């Protein structure tokens, strides 16, 4: 097992966690490109962005343990 797998930071694992955060904080159903401006571009408050960044930071800290 590589150190990447040990820390749970494989790209697929990261994508899953980021999608979970996007769903929870931004109420986005997916982070996949859908090739439509109305689906791919959004406006969010600074508070929502801060919550998402904090969640991503905490996920990174938890992965290091």
C-alpha positions as CSV (number, residue, x, y, z in Angstrom):
1,X,0.0,0.0,0.0
2,X,1.4,3.4,-0.9
3,X,1.5,6.4,1.4
4,X,-1.1,8.0,-0.8
5,X,-3.5,5.1,-0.2
6,X,-2.7,5.1,3.5
7,X,-3.7,8.8,3.9
8,X,-6.9,8.4,1.8
9,X,-5.8,11.0,-0.7
10,X,-6.3,9.1,-3.9
11,X,-7.8,11.4,-6.6
12,X,-11.1,9.4,-6.6
13,X,-11.4,9.7,-2.8
14,X,-10.7,13.4,-2.9
15,X,-13.3,13.9,-5.6
16,X,-15.9,12.0,-3.6
17,X,-15.3,14.1,-0.5
18,X,-15.3,17.4,-2.5
19,X,-18.6,16.4,-4.0
20,X,-20.0,15.6,-0.6
21,X,-19.0,19.1,0.6
22,X,-20.5,20.7,-2.5
23,X,-23.8,18.9,-2.0
24,X,-23.9,19.8,1.7
25,X,-22.8,23.5,1.6
26,X,-23.8,24.6,-1.9
27,X,-26.7,22.2,-2.6
28,X,-25.1,21.2,-5.9
29,X,-26.1,17.8,-7.2
30,X,-22.7,17.2,-8.9
31,X,-19.3,18.7,-9.6
32,X,-19.3,17.3,-13.1
33,X,-19.4,19.7,-16.1
34,X,-22.8,19.7,-17.7
35,X,-21.9,22.0,-20.6
36,X,-24.7,24.5,-19.8
37,X,-24.0,27.9,-18.3
38,X,-27.1,27.6,-16.0
39,X,-25.8,24.3,-14.6
40,X,-22.0,25.0,-14.5
41,X,-21.9,28.6,-13.2
42,X,-23.3,29.6,-9.7
43,X,-23.2,32.5,-7.3
44,X,-22.4,31.8,-3.6
45,X,-22.1,34.0,-0.6
46,X,-18.7,34.5,1.1
47,X,-20.1,32.6,4.1
48,X,-21.0,29.6,2.0
49,X,-17.5,29.6,0.5
50,X,-15.9,29.9,3.9
51,X,-18.0,26.9,5.1
52,X,-16.9,24.8,2.2
53,X,-13.2,25.7,2.6
54,X,-13.4,24.9,6.3
55,X,-15.0,21.5,5.5
56,X,-12.3,20.8,3.0
57,X,-9.6,21.8,5.4
58,X,-11.0,19.6,8.2
59,X,-11.3,16.7,5.7
60,X,-7.6,17.1,5.0
61,X,-6.7,17.2,8.7
62,X,-8.8,14.1,9.3
63,X,-7.0,12.3,6.4
64,X,-3.6,12.9,8.0
65,X,-4.6,11.1,11.2
